[in-house]
Amino acid sequence: AAAARKLAAMASQPATADFFNTLCTEQPRLGVSRERFLWLKQMWESPLASAAKTRAQSVINTANNDLNAAPDSGRHGRDRIQRLAVAWWLTGDTRYPEYAWTSIINHAINNGDWGEPWKGVTNGVVAIGYDWFYPYWSSTRRTTMTNKMVAGFNGGWTDSYSNNIGVIINSGHLEAMLAVGLVNEAAAEGKIGSAISRLNSKVDKWNANAGAWYEGTDYGIFTKWGFGQAMPAMEMALGSTFGLSRIAGISAT
């Protein structure tokens, strides 16, 4: 049954040279678009109360606290960069991207964990910062980030982990490839099939009925944190997850 699910999921995966045929050329594209940010800004600025406005203000409040937090290049650092990006899109306050840049350059690019297996997580941090703040960055900063992301995945990465770690690191590299896109198409498109295939070989470990992860609840949360960011990124950037998000058990999570 597991083998059948894998084959079904991979049936629509394109050839290596065709992955970026449908790539969205505008950034941001990792799970969110410029239009979506502008919609949220409109809701936040509206005098009318709404759940979106309340949530947006909550994110801004947390992002203000983030400005005084110690930078982090791991999972918490990524979550923080996403909050800072939302706050910047809503307010235009440059403190948010500048703090994010300090975190990206000093704590991810220059001092992050680029060893195996965790370079996949670090690459994902750089990817989300590059993509969600894309209109703000100078060409020099963009080049610094794309060069580091390519260096992180272009030489390959470990496939020794079939558990939550394998899902998280492949998700991070996948997002880096989608962020790089046509800037270095040969490198990013050349490796993205490997990341997708590896994810496909790991994510069918959710229980098909209950949606439970085989390692238990806590590791299941980590798994969903990584996978749950990679799938919207694929959907928005490429227009498809090529069956990955439809594997039995995932919808029950």
Salt bridges, closest charged atoms under 4 A:
GLU45 OE2 - LYS41 NZ 3.04
ASP66 OD1 - ARG80 NE 3.62
ASP66 OD2 - ARG83 NE 2.82
ASP93 OD2 - ARG95 NE 2.95
GLU98 OE2 - ARG141 NH1 3.12
GLU116 OE2 - LYS119 NZ 3.58
ASP159 OD1 - LYS202 NZ 2.87
GLU175 OE1 - ARG78 NH2 2.74
